[in-house]
Amino acid sequence: MIHAFIYGVILAFGLIIPLGVQNVFVFNQGATQSHFLHAMPSVVTAAICDTILIICAVLGVSVAVLALPLLKTVIFIIGFIFLMYMGWVTWHSKGAKLQEGDRPLSVKKQIGFTLSVSLLNPHALLDTIGVIGTNSLNFTGNDKWAYTIACIMVSCGWFFGLAVAGHFMHKLDKTGLWIKSVNKISALIIWGVAFYIAWQLVKIY
């Protein structure tokens, strides 16, 4: 159970660290609001969206695999290919450019924009369904719950941390170099998970 929880934490961090559209938006809310607590509507909305996607991915993939056992192999292969590609894209990413001087958004607009970047973002959907859902196949029972809870905790904690970081550190990075460094680390983690999936396939056969 502890192994499943730690695995979920590492995987979730590897997926959520790259500063894509969703992360940059939450970060910017922390940077542009007068206090980081005013960015909580975007943080809470992003956390709820990710929680729903994670639970649906874990339960949905599990049901599909129970109905079609051979689907597990296909999903593992797709997951491996996707992770290798995602790692390559992340490694070569130049980092998202954060916009400064934006006027603070109202609560309603924060929620609306966060919903759009969370639920209408193909990259985020592929992360949860193609990667988190796929890797949930490694666990059953309490282990699967521990894995799921770990992914959700990392997601919620990360968004809160982004808002805080945006408020206190948005003036420190003028060139985007630290974002590039973070993406390099994330790519290595993603590739590590990809090879773990490959090892699971080898064990099956």
HELIX and SHEET records of a PDB file:
HELIX    1   1 ILE A    2  ILE A   16  1                                  15    
HELIX    2   2 VAL A   21  THR A   32  1                                  12    
HELIX    3   3 PHE A   36  ALA A   39  5                                   4    
HELIX    4   4 MET A   40  ALA A   67  1                                  28    
HELIX    5   5 LEU A   71  TRP A   91  1                                  21    
HELIX    6   6 VAL A  107  LEU A  119  1                                  13    
HELIX    7   7 PRO A  122  LEU A  125  1                                   4    
HELIX    8   8 LEU A  126  ILE A  132  3                                   7    
HELIX    9   9 GLY A  133  ASN A  135  1                                   3    
HELIX   10  10 SER A  136  ASN A  138  5                                   3    
HELIX   11  11 GLY A  141  MET A  169  1                                  29    
HELIX   12  12 LEU A  177  ILE A  204  1                                  28    
END                                                                             
